[in-house]
Amino acid sequence: MVRADGTGAYQVDQRQVWGDMDNAAWSPISDVIAYSAGTGNPAHPAGDLKIARVQDGRAQISTLLPENSNAFDFVWAPDGQSLTVSFPRLYNAPYSPLHVDRLTLEGKRARLFSVGEAGWQEFYLYQWSANGLKISPDGRYLAYHLNSNAVSMSADSEKLQVTDLQQPGHAIDLGRGLSNPDWFAWSPDSSQLAFILGEGRWPSTNKKLQVLSVDDGKITDYSQQGEVDTYPLWTSHPPYRLIFCRGPENPQWGSTYSLPVPGQRIWMQSGSQAVPLTAGQANTEDEIIGVSPDGKDLVYLRLTDLDNGSLYLKPLDGGREIELLRLSMPGGIQLFPAWAGPE
């Protein structure tokens, strides 16, 4: 943990965190993080779950789930009073099906729903775990990917579902896409889920923007022929607007160290029409970083190649883009910035 001004840094836990899941997350209402760490095999972490409260400039840690609890992924409830936690199917004792529980900060646990069976069946494909958990802002709906026990199949695509937590026996199948939690997003009023569908493990082909209306279950296809879409994101203030990345399909990517989608720009869906928010040279690629908490500014990364680019800020309603940082990082640029407060 560190203060927003860069002072007072300290380590919360000595153990290692692993994987692509968000293994540490701030409470939506208070200075508390939930996190998972362990000391075992990185491919099979210990599956504990702890919370760390910031008190007097230090972290006060308490355990919600001990090691070997098999917690796989988790997400805070919008009210900050509980966590939704997924657990994989276990084919050794104690046997259990893939399931999702609600866990309060006092350690009380309740089953929300389960998928499939427990135990082991040889030469059998099954849904192994739920990952990328995202709860709608009103706390009613849970979106997640179901990944199978076949690693290669999961790398090509996974089933995306939405469950109504008030009727947890009724899941909506949205189709198959890559298991990237940044590729589906709830609207702030919880009425819509934007998501990316398309099989194939490369982000440069067959990735299509869709939007689910939870009231009637209708799915609208906003994709365009010959284009690939990624990283949907809603603005935080009404009227809520959907922004996303779009560029020409690039079937050749993957054989060379090059940009996945040269010519990719950031777009905004306005009714039935999509309009570009950024413009650049055809050999560059724009990637969404985020929108300011007041909903006024878009922050994005413009790559000239995988190792070089610039961080830009631009008003969402038009205006000049401002270059904030110029970056050169051999091995590829990855940014995970955060806004320092609601202002």
N, C-alpha and C positions, 0 to 999 in steps of 0.2 A: 504494500500500500504506500501511496505517496500523496501529499497534498497537491492541489491543482497548480500551485506555484513552483512545484518541483522540490520542495523541502520536506524534511521529516520522513524520508523513506525508510521502511523496515520490512523484513521478511515475515510473512504470516505463518508459514509452515515450512519445515525443512524438507519435507518429502516432495517427490516429483509428481507433476501432473502430466497426463498423456492424452493423445488422441485428438480428433478433430472437433469433438463436442466442446461446448462452452463449459469448461470445468471450474469456472469461478464466475459468479454473477452477483451484482449488487441487488439488494432489495429495492423494489420500486418506491418505497416510502421512507426508508431509514438507512442509517450508516451501518448496514449489516451485509456481509457477503456470505453466500453459500458456496461451498467448494468441495471437490472430491480429489483425493490424492492417495498415494500408496507407496509401498516399498517392494512390490512383487514384479512379475513379468509385465512389461509395458503392454503386451498384447492382451493381458487379462488383469487389469488393475484390481486393487483390493475391494473396490466397490463400497467405500465408506461415504458418509456425507456429514459435513460439519458446517457450523456457522461461526463466523467471527464478527463480533460486535466491536466497533471503534469506541473505546472509552479511555479518556485521558491520554490520547495520542498513541495508544497501543491496541492490539487486537486481543479481545477476550474470547477464547475459543470454547465451544461446547459441541458435543457429539450428538447428532440426530440418529445416524446409523453407524454401527461399528464396522470395522474391517470385515471383509468376506460377506457383506450384505448383498453384493451383486448389483448395487445401484449402477445403472448404465447411463442414464441421462436425466436431467431435471430442469425445471423451469419454475420461477416464482409465480404465485397467484398475483393478480393485479392489486389485491389489498395488502400484500406483504405478510399475511398471517399464516401462509402455508406454502408448500412446494408440491408440485406434481412430479412424480419420479417414475421412470420406466425401469423394468427389470427384465432381463432376457429369459428365454426358455431354458430350463435346466434339464439336461438329459442324464445327470447323475443325482444321487440323493443329496439334499432333499429335492425331489422332482417338483417342478412347477411350470405352468405355461407362461408364455410372454404375458406380462401384465403391467398395468399402470396404477399406482396408488397415490392417494393424497396424504401428505405428511405435515402435521402442524409443527410449529416451532417448539411445542411442548413434547413432541415425540409421539403424538397419537397418530395412528395409521389406519387408513380405510381403503379398500379396494374400489377403484373406479371402474375398470373393465379388464378383461383378459382376452387373448387371441390365441386360438389353436389349442394344442394339447401339451401335456407334460411328458417327460420321459424321452427315451431314445428309440428311433426306428432306423435300422440300417438302410442305406441307399435311398433315403427319403429326403426330399426338399421341403423345407418349412420356413415360416416366418420366425426369425430368431429374436429380433429386438425392435423396439421403436426408438427412433432418434430424431433430433432436430425439433423437439417439442416446442410448440408455440401456442400460447393461450390467447384467445381473443381478449381485447381490453375490458369487456364486460364480464369476463371470467366464465362464460358459458360454453365456448367451443374450444376444442383442442385439435390442432393440426400437427401431423407428424408423418415421417416416412417409416415404412415397415421394411426392414432389410432381412434377407434370407440367410441361411447358413452357408450358402454358396458365395464365396467372396467374389468370384468373377462375375456372377450374375448381378450381384449388388453393385459392382463397379459400373455396369452398363445401364442399370436403371433400378429404381425401387418404387414400390406402390406408395402413392400419397393418399392419405385419408384425413377426413375431418370427423370427429365424434362430438355429438351434443352431450355435454356432461350432465345435463338434466335427463337425458334418455340415452345412457351410455351403451345400450345394446344396439344402437342404430348408427353405423358408420357410413359415411358417404365416400365412395371410391372416386377419386378425381382422375386417375390414370397413373402413368409411370413417368418418372423423370430422375435426374441425378440427385443423389442424397446430399444436397447442399442447403443448409438451413437458411442461407441468405437468398434462396430462390423462391421463397414464399413469404407473404407478409399480409397481416391483417390491417384493414382500414381502421382508423381511430374510433369509428362509431360501431365497429364489430359487425357491420352488415355485409362486408365483402372480404374475400381472400383472393389476392393476386398470386399467381404461381406459374412456374415454368414447367411445361411438359416436353417429353421427347426422349426416346431411347438412344443409346450410344454414349460412350464415356467421354467423348470430346465435346467441349462447349462451343465449338466452332460450326457445328452442323445440327439441324433438326432440334432446335430449342425454341418453343413457341409460348408466347404470353397468353394466359387464360385468366379469367376472373369468375369466381363463384359468388353468387348471391345466396346467402344462407337462408333467407326467408322462404324462397321457393325452390332452392336447389338448382337453379338454372346456371349453366356455365357458358360464358361468352368467350369466343375465340377472337383475340385481337392481333393475331400474328399476321405477317405478310409473307407472300411467296418469295423465296430466295433470300430471306433475312433470318438472322438468329437473334433471340431475345434472352436477356439475363438480368438478374438483380432488380426485381421490382421493389419499389419503395413508395409509401404513401407520405404525403405531406401531413404535418401534425395539426393544422388549423383548417376549419371549414372556409370555403368549400374544399373538401379533401380531393387532392389530385394525385394521380398515379404517375410516377416517373420510372424509367427503366432504361437499360442499355439495349441498343439495336445496331446491327451491322450486317454486311453481306456475308453469306455463308462462305466458309473457307475449308473445303474438303481436304486440301493438301496439308493443313496444319497437323503437327504431331511428328512429322518426319524431320523437321528442322527446328533449330532454336530461334523461333520468330514469334511475332505477335499472333495470338489466336484469330483475332477478327480485325484486320486492318480496315480503317474506315468506320469503325464503330463509334457512334455518337450517343448522347443521352437524349431521350425523347420524353414527352409528356402526353398521356392519353387525355384528350379533351372530347368527351362525348364519343362519337364513333370515329373521330379523326385522331391521328397521332401527329404531333408537331415536334420538330427537333429543338432542343434547348441549347445545344452546343454545335460548333462547326470547327472543322480543322482539316488538315491535309489528309489525303487518302491513305498515306502510309503511317498515320498515327491512330491511336485507339484511346477513347475516353472511357473511364470506369467511375461509377458512382462511389463516393465515399460517404456522403450523408447530406442531410438537410438541417439547417440551423434550428434550434428549439422554437424560435419564433416563426418558423416557416417561411422566412424571407430569402434565405441564401442557400444556394446549392454549392457543395464542395465536391470536387472531382479530380481524378488523376488522369493526366494526358501522357501516354507512353509514346516515345519515339521508337523504342525497342524494349525488350524485356528488362534491360539493365538501366535505362535512362528515361527520365520523364520529369514532369512538373506537377505540383499541386496547385489547383486553381480554385478561386471563389467567384461566383457569379450570381447576381440577383435573379430569383426565379421568374420574376415578372419582366425581365429584360434588363439590359444594361451591359456595361463593359465587364469582361472577365478580368480578374486580377491574379497574377501569378504570385503565389505565396512562398513556394519553395521550389528550388530546382534540385533534382535528385539523381544520383548515380550510385547504383548498388549492384555490383557484380553478383550474379546468381539469381537476380530477379527482384523487383520491387514489390513489397507487400506493406500496406499501411493499415493500421487499426486505431485511428485517432478517436478522441472523445471530446465532446463539448464540456467546458468547465462551467456548468450551471445553466439555468434557464435563460439567462440573458445572452 
